[in-house]
Amino acid sequence: MPGLLTKLRTSRGAGKFLRNRLAVGALAIIGLYVLVGFYVVLGDLFPGKVGIALKEVEEPIGPPVNLPGFFETRRAEKRVEVCKFYIDEFKRALRPRAPEEKAKGVAQIHYAERVPAELPVEDLQKIVKEAEAIYKELATSDDLDRDPDMAPRIAELEAKVDELFKPLTGVAKTMNDLRWSLGTDRQGRSVMVRGIYSIKVALAVGLGVALTSVLIGTLLGAAAAFLGGWTDRIVVWLYSTLSSMPELILLAVLVYAFTGSIFDSIQKPWLALVPVYAAMCMEFWIGPCRVVRGEVMKIKELEYVQAVKAVGFGRMYILLRHVIPNTAHLMFINFSLLFIAAIKFEVILSFLGLGVKVGPSWGRMIQESTPEVINGFFWQIGWATLLMFVLVLAFNIVADALQDAFDPKHVG
């Protein structure tokens, strides 16, 4: 491995790739996605300590309504609705019962970093009554959005509700602002956090599927071309049969075949995605196999391969040591292309309800945003689409640069 890395660093192809500033920039963006994905993974490994855990992503940070992000002003009616939600939450916690039971009920109220103020139960009850009185006054208005005289009272209501919660400062305030920056979905969950968490799913699917498919396709394609005979006939028949079926339909059928299986009951996202991995790998190895097979057919006739044969080395040694390494440029290119394809098909399958079923993903976010778009709420579908667009564009740029740098036809 060290020898291979040294060879890549000193090769003309690597130098040409590094001189491509656009490709290096795209590679840096991919690296940023990888770092974010790794940070999310830490949250699953050490929940509550570092990273972003699945439980944290699925918990609401506010009322179960769509709330807009940072540069869109909330309507007056929506602001009052949010305040009423918090008032009702505290009223339920402070309903008539023993004081210690009330304290326990209040302690259970939390929305991410936002927790109840450290006040006596009597003080909290007083604040709730004052806030409820303001709300009843606002409820007399026919249309708060068109009643400017009520604006000061709405601000007063919000300030009163804020008194029920502990003031946020420092890191806690920054994290809370980040969660609210792109608003919430219909269940009150942070759109920003769900999109960031979905990076892990995209990278896991892309990396797992692309790496497995390239390895399988390269080995089968190289073996078919180099060994020939019945090996070549079986491989050609296999990929010809699979490629004759529409790609999306075949993937949907393969994933649907696992519906109702043990994977549906698994609460670990990376295990629940096993059907998706399997279906994509069964389809995506075809491209690398075809390309590598054609390349190896040319390589096996070259003089250095014939010379190694004449020395007396075995066919498997020649294949693994001298033939397959010379298809590395094709492996790099196909990996980047399949990485993109895997992410896009995961989004499509999840949108159709056949992909991710546990936890968020960009496909599920787009699926869940369908009724929101009808009501003019574009935050969730916009954020998921933007994250996917940037990652796919970066990989497209890197794939083109890799082909230009490492393909012998282009290296000059």
C-alpha positions, 0 to 999 in steps of 0.5 A: 500500500505505501508503494502504491501511494508513493507511485500515485503521488509521483505519477504524472496523472496525480500532478495533472490532477493537483494542477486542476484547481476546480477539481482540488476545490471539489475534492475539498468539498467532498472532504468536508462532507466526509468530516461531517459524516464522521462527526455524525457517526460519533454521535451514534457511537457516543450518544449525548457526548459528541456528534449527532445521535439519531434520537436527537435528530428525531426529537422535536425542537418546537411545536409540531408545525412547519416554521420558516428559517432565518430570513423569513418572518413568521406570520403573527398567527403562527407566532401566537400559535407557537406561544400557545403550544408552550403555554399548554405544555406547562399547563399540563405539567403544572396541573393540580397535584402534589408540588413534587409531581409538578416539578417532575412534570416541568423537568420533562419539558425540553426542546434540545438546548431549551429547558424550563427556567429554574424557578419555583413551581408557584412562579411558573404558574404565575407566568403561565396565567399571565401569558394565558391572559395575554393570549385570550386578549389576542384571540379576540382579534379576527385576523392578527396578521392584519391587526397592527395594533396587536403587534406589541401584545404579541411581542409581550406574549413571546417575552412572557413565554421566554420567561418559562425557559432558561436563558441560552448563552454561549455554545448552547445558544449557538447550537439552538440558533443553528437548529432553528436556522432552517425552520422545522418540519411538520413534527417540529424537528430541525430541518438543518439537523436532519439534512446534516445527519442525512450526509452520513446515510448518503456517504455510507450508501455511496461508499459501500455500494461503489467500493463493492461494485467496483471490486466485484466488477473489476475482478469479474471483468478482468477474469473474464477477459484474461481467462476467456473460455467458459468464464468469459461466457458466463460473465458476459451472459450474466451482465447481458441478462441483468442489463437488459432490465430497466435499472430503476425497476430492477432495483425497486423489485430487488429492494421490494423483495426484502419488504417484510423481512427481518431488516424492516424491524431493525432499528439501526439505519446502517443495518436496515439499509442492507437490502438497498446495498445488496440491490445496488451492488447486484446492478452496479457491478455491470458497468465496471465489469464491461469497461475493465473486460474491454481494457484487459482484452487489450492489456493481455496482448501487450508485450510485457504480459507475454514476457511474464507468461514466457517466464513461467508465472501462473495466470492468477499471479499475472492477472492480480500482479500485472493486469488488474493494477493497470486498470486502476484508472478505470477503477477510480473513474468508475468508483466516482461515477457509481458513488454518484449513482448510488446516492441518487438512486438511494434518494429515489428509492427512499422517495418511493418508500423503498429505501431508508425506513429508519432515520432521516435521509435526503430521499425521506426529507423530499418525500415528507416535504410533498404536502409542505411544498403545496402549502408554500414551505420549501425549506425541507425540500430545498435543503435536502436538494441543495446538499445532494446537488453540491455533493453530486456536482463535486463528485462529477467534477472529480470524476472528470478530472480523474479521467483526464488525469489518469486515463492513458489516452489523456495523460500527456 
